[in-house]
């Protein structure tokens, strides 16, 4: 068995956030004195209102496909924007879409409330939503929200509130959370899927099992908010 990856924890990250955000204002005040006609170095910004794109005000995830089309996980369904026009797709159960992920072939996978699947595109770029719900047993189909969706080593991982559902070689494999009502969340970092289960600690998914990382029990009864790169050997863990 390979050793668990080492970790570095950071409990007091508020100072870093304070420095980042509040340190911005002096720089902004200097920028505001620049000649407004000189736009070199400034990003173009365009704000689109819900009235313009014709869907729910809240978007949970976004990605850009190989054709440059932006795709959004929206409270009403799936939104697409090609730079000219908006297109909306509702899901079979009309549920909120929480997460998106794209594989190496450009297929976009969709995680929603008690619904999951992918967008199938023809040569003209027209999309159709294809549900994968029929590949699950009736009991497995009640999983609530799919908060995160990942593509890892050719498989697609749907992080639901009931379990991790792994779509691999046209079939699902389910890994149940130890306690459904426990706080749990996953993070994909550097090809490793980390899972924080509050009653256990910080784990990694290996051989379709949750295994504690070195020192992972330290995070028991805490809430991990992010797993970030630190150096070649360690990860930065943000908690609250």
C-alpha angles and dihedrals in degrees: 000000000000116000118262114258113261119243140203118211130210118195101173106052095140091091091057091051091047091052092047098049102033093039086062096068099069088050090049092052089055092048091052089061092059117107104273090219091063106080099166110135096016122117120233111244128195122179117209117200124213087249089061098047094037102226144087116318093236124078119185104189141005140191140168120233128217091271092056095253115145115226123195134196099225134186089246099040137284123342126197128190123184096182093268111047139019122232126193130205122187121204124240092258093038090237133157115270112226107175146020136192134177127213128215091270092056096253111147117219121205131210119194141151107306088337135090136165142110144270115256115204131198125212091274091056096251112150133215125185115238116196121217093193093106089066090065128077117249090257092051093053093073099076101127115214126011096215096179137017124196139181111216128169093340094310128104118227120201111197102210129172090250100045148317109285111202117199107201130155092354096306139087128243116192127211109188121216110245091240120016095207094047121104108263136159137162136221130194112214127164094342094310124110111218120194124194113206109179095212091053111023135236113341140173126223109244127162087353092299133106110244127180116247118227105290091005093134087070088077094055110126091013131101116241111208102180145002110211137177115266107164139323093291107027141055129213113234119201117201140173 
